[in-house]
Amino acid sequence: MISILRFVCIALILLNLTTLASPTIASSPTCPADRSHLLPRFGQRWFMLGANVPWLNGGYGADFATVEEWNQHTYNPDQTRAMFRAMRQQGANSARWWLFADGRGAPEFSATSGGSVTGLDTSFLPSLASAIQIAAEEDIYLIPTLWSFDMLFADSTASGRGQHAGGHRDLIVDAAKRASFINNALLPMLRYPVGNSGYTIGTHPHVLAWDIFNEPEFGINEPPHFSPASEVAQPVTLAQMQRFIAEISGAIHRNSNQLTTVGSASMKWNSTGALGAAGNFWSDAALTAYDPQGYLDFYQIHYYGWMNGDEAFWSYSPLFIDWFEGQFDKPVVIGEVPANAGGTNRTPTQLLNELRANCYAGVWLWPYFNVNDSTGQWSDAAAAVLNLANSASSEVRISQPATTPRVHLPLVVR
């Protein structure tokens, strides 16, 4: 009898250990038949599948701009084509590519410390237009990311990061300087022609959307919901960040036919339904108070292992919280996940398939080129991308109308 009890106890312990070691597998929801959970474009709905290009071969903030201190301008059309072609060969359809980042290379400023925006350097627009043209030829859709919370780091005049890296809080909080960015950088960019295509950057069909700000929550200092990243020396309030994002989104909506989003650091700040979430700070109600057209067309949340939580009182994992449970009122792309699936208790194939099964609108792997040893790179997930692209080709293979209008169109999908 004792031996039987001991056997039963050992069996139960082993069962519990196995359960704890295994990833939580929730039953997949039934996604809306009308595909309303996917991204709207060209009269249909799509699942985004691709990678982040925070910088091309180490050129942080210098892919399109020039960092004058080092005469660093790293854009290379041959490398761009090779990257896009490799992505397309694995079935990917999109790339999220950083533009201004912390401001070290672009836009141009009127003062060494902060200052208003005076324009863009001579390399910026031709390089960006070249990348868009190559993306069209390789059938990749771009999501340029304008700013990152790095712009709120301490002014770097003496730190060696580049003369204008960080120190740009005034660009967010000062109305005249916000206007200088919109009028002297954003609008000229949207109106710039892309080769002889007949499109401008703001009307080109292969510019899918604009990601206005990367992880803005790490630049906000407003307890109890926000605590700025340790490097952020010039944090802003939530209202100041919301106004900045709304005014830029409104300007894009009025001057292009493309979508807008924000790269939220976690569903903690973009969901009203996730366990322990603080709320949706990027909702229409939150943004249109500052600009009637300042809404976002879709949400974008990032996911790393620290967000798994205890799955009882809190979790910001899109593997555990599906689109319905997050109570999202718009499509949601998972804008960053580790390419090697590190910290998720999944393989890359499992990770991508489960995120789609949970009714999210896409996944962009972090990153394409290896930027550290913990998240991997494109090659770690290329086979997984191809697997998903083949199994969901009707959602991933983006098609355009036979004739895509070449004029500024009003944005009708919200």
N, C-alpha and C positions, 0 to 999 in steps of 0.2 A: 504493500500500500504506500509506504513511504517512497519507494523508488518510482511508483507511478505518479505520485504527486510531484516529486522532484522533476520527472520528465515533463509533466504538464507545465510546471513553472518555467522550466528552461525554454520550452517551446513558446510560451507566451512572451518571455523576455526577447527571444530572437525575433518573434513577429513584430514586437514593438520597435526593436532596433532597425529592422528592415523598413518599416513604415517611416521612421524618422529619417533614414538615409535616402529614401526615394523621394523624387520630386512630387509635389502635390498635383494630381491629375484631376482637374475638375471636368465635369461633363460639358461639352461644347454647346453653346447656345445655337439656336437657329437664326442665322442672320437675315435681315429683311430681304424679301424676295425682290423688291424694287431696287436693291443695291443702294439704298439711301445712306448706308454706312460708309460708302466708298466716295472717292474724290470726284467732283463734277468737272468735266471738261469735254468740249467738243460734242455736247449733247448726250454724253454717256457717263458712266461711272467706272472708276478705275482703282486698282490696287497698286500702290507705289512700291517699287522694289529696286533697291540700289544701294549706294554707299555715300558716306560723307567724304568730302575732300576739303578738310580744314586748311590745307596748304599743299602745294605741289612740290614734292621733294624738298621739304624744309623751308620753303619760302613764306613763312608766317607773315601775313599781311603784305606780301610782296609778289603774289601771283599776278595781280593786275596792276597794282600800284608800284611805285619805286620808293624804297627806303633810302633817302638821300645820303645818310651818313655812310652807308656802305655801297652806294650805287647798286643796290640789290633789286633786281626785277627778274623774277624767276619764271614768268610765263613762257611756255615752249609749246608751239602748236603740234609738233611731232609727238611729244610726250602726252599731250592732251588727247590727240587722236588715238594713240595706242591704249590709253586708259579707257576711253569711251568704247573703243572697239572690244577690248577685253570684257568690259561690263556687258555689252550687248550680246556677245557670243555666249555668255552664261545666262541670258534671258533677262537681265536687268533693264529697267526702263528709265531710271532717273538718278540724279546726283545732286546732293546738297553741298554747295561750294561757298566758302567764306570769302567775303569781299574786304570790308574795312577792318573787321576784328577790333583791335584796340586803337586804331587811328594812326599807327606808326608810318604807314605809307600813303594812305589816302583817307579822306579827302585832304585838300590843302587848307591850311589854317592861317589866319592873319597874325598870329602871335606864337612864339615858341611854347608858352605855357597856356594851354587851352586855346582861346580865341574863336572867332567866328569862322565859318567855312567860306573860302573864296573861290573854290572850284576844284577841278581834278587835274592831276598832272597829265602830261602829253601821252603817256603810255597806257593810261588806264582804260579809256573807252575803246581804242583800237584793239587792245588785248581781249577785253570782255566780248566785244563783237566777234572777234575771231573764234573764241571758245564757243559762242552760241552757234556760229555758222558750222563749226565742226560737229557740235552736238546734233544739229539738224541732219548733217550728212550721215552721222552714225546712229541716228534715231534714239538719242538720249534726251530726256527732258530735264532742264535745269531748275533748281531752286536756290537762287543766290541768297546767302545770309549776309545781311548788312552789318550788324554790330554784335558784339559780345560783351558780357559783363566786365571783361578785361579793360574796357574803355574807362572804367571807374577805378582802376588801380592808381596808385600815386603817380603824379607827373614824373616822367622818366628822363628829364633833361640830363641828369647827371648819372643815370643808372646803367647806361650802355644798351638799353633796349630799343633805342631809336628816339629821335628828338620829340616825336609827337605820340609816343606810346603811352596811353593812359592820360589821366588828368583832364577828362572831358565831361565832368559832371555838368558844367555850365551848358553843354550842348543839350542836355535833357531838361534842365530847370529854367533856362533863360529863353523867353519867347522869341526874342530877336535872333538868337543863335540857332534855335530850332528852325526858324524860318530861313536862315542863311544856308543850313544844310539842305532843306527841301528845295529852295530856289536855285542854289548854285551847284548842287551835286546830284540830288535825286532826280529832279525834272530834266536836266540836261542828259542824264543817263537814260531815262525812259525814252527820250526823243531822238537818241542817237541812231543813225541808220546801221543796219547789219548788212554790210557788203552791198551787193546789188540785188538783194532778195526782195526789195520793195517793202520790207518790214523795218520798224524801229525796234530797239530793245524792248520797249514797252508794249509792242503789239506782236512780237515774234511768237509763233505757236510753240516753239521749243523752250521758251521761258514759261514754265508751268506756274510758278508762284514765287513770291518774295517772302523770305523768312526775315522778319524785321529785327529780331533780337534773339541772340543765343543765351538761354538760361538767365533771363532778367532777374529771377528771384534771388540769385546770389549777389545781386547788387542793391538789394532793398534792405533797409534797416528799420523794421517795424515789428517789434515783439507783440504778441507771442508767435505770429505766423512766420516771420522772416528774420533771418540772421545773416548778414553779409559774409561772403567768403573772407578768409583771414587776410588775403592780399588786397581786398577792396578798401581803399583809404578814403574814398569819396562816395559813400552810398547815398541813395535817394529814397524818398518815400514811395509808397505804393501808388498814390495818386499822381505823383510826378512821372513815374514810369508809365502808368496807364495813359496819361496825356501824350507823352512822347510817342508811344506805340500807336495810339489812335490817330494822331495828326499825320504820321507817316503813312499808315494804312489808308487813311482818307485821301491823301495826295496820290497814292498809287491807284486807288479805285477811280479817281477822277481823271487820271492821265494814262491809263492803260486798260487792257481787257484781261488782266491776269489776276490771280488769286493772291491772298495774303495769309500769313500764319505767324506764329511766334514759337520758338523752340523752348517750351517750358521745361525746366529742369526735372520735373517729376509731376505725376498726376496729383501729388499732394496739393498743388496749387492750381490745378486745372480741372478738378472733379468735385462734384457735390455728393457723390455716392461712395467713393473709395473709403475703406476702413481708415479712420483717423485723418482723413483729408481736411485741409483748411478751407477749401471751397474753390470755386471757379473764378479766378481773378481776371480772366480774359474773355468774359462773356460779352455779348452784345450790350447788355445793360451797363456793364462796367466801362466800356470803351466809347459807345456812342454818346455818352454824356459829354464827351470832349470834342467829338466830331461826328456828325450824323452818318458819315460814311467810313467811320473808323473801325468798324467791325472786322473780325477775321472770318475768312471763308472756311477754314478748317482749323482744328486744333492739332498740336504736335507736342507729344510728351516724350521724355527720355527715360530710359530704363537701364539701371545697373543693379548689381546684386544687393547693394545696401538697402534697396527699396523693398526687398522681399518681406521684411517684417515678421511678426509672429503669426500672421494670418488668423488671428483671433481678435485682437484689438486694433491692429494697424497693419496695412500692407498697401504699397503703391505699385505693386507688380501687375502689369497687364496680363501676365500669365495666370494670376489668381483672380484679378478683377477684370471681367470682360467689359465690352463696350456698353452693354445694357446696365450692368451693375455700377459702372462709373457714372451713370446718369448723364452721359454726354448728349448735348443737343446738336452736335455737328460731327462730321467724320473726324477721326483721330488717327494720325500717322505716328508710329513709334519712330521718332526722328533720330534717335541714337540707341543702339544696343551694341555690346561688345561683339566684334566680328568672330571671335573665338568662342562666344557664348559663355565666357568666364563668369562665374558667380550666379549663373541662372539654373544650375543643376540640369541642364539640357545639352544636347548636342546642337550645333548650328541648324541642322535639319529639323529637329524637334522644336527648337525655338521659333523658327520662321513659320512652320506649319501651325503651331499653337496660337501664335499671334493672329494669323489670318483666321483660324477657326473661332477665335474670340471676337471676331467682327471688327477688328481694327482695319484701317484703310491703307496700311502699308508699313514698310520697315526700311530704314536706311542704316546700314551697318556702319559702325565706327571702328576704325577709319578705313579708307582705301589704302593709303600708304601707312606703314607702321610708324606710330609716333611715340609709343612706349611698349613695354614688354607685357602689359597686363591685358590688353584688349585685342591683340592680334592685328590682322590686316585682311584685305580682300581675299587672298588665297585661302584663308582658313574657312571661308564660307562660300566660296565660288560654286562648289558642287551643290551645296544646299540651295543656293539661289536658283541654279538651273533646275533642280528637282521641283521647286515650287513654281517656277515659271512654266514648266511643262505641264504641271498638274492643274494650273489655274490660268491657262493661256488666254481665256476669254476676258479675264479681269486685268491681266498684266500687259497684254499686247495692245498698246494704245494705238488707236487709229483716228485719223482726222477726216473731216469732210473732204470731198473731192476738191472743193475750192474753199480755202480758208480766207475770210475777208482780211484785207490789209489796211484797215482803217481802225481808229480808236472806237471801240465798242463799249456801250454801257454794260456794266457787270450786272447780270440778271439773276445769277445763282447765289443764294446766301445760305 
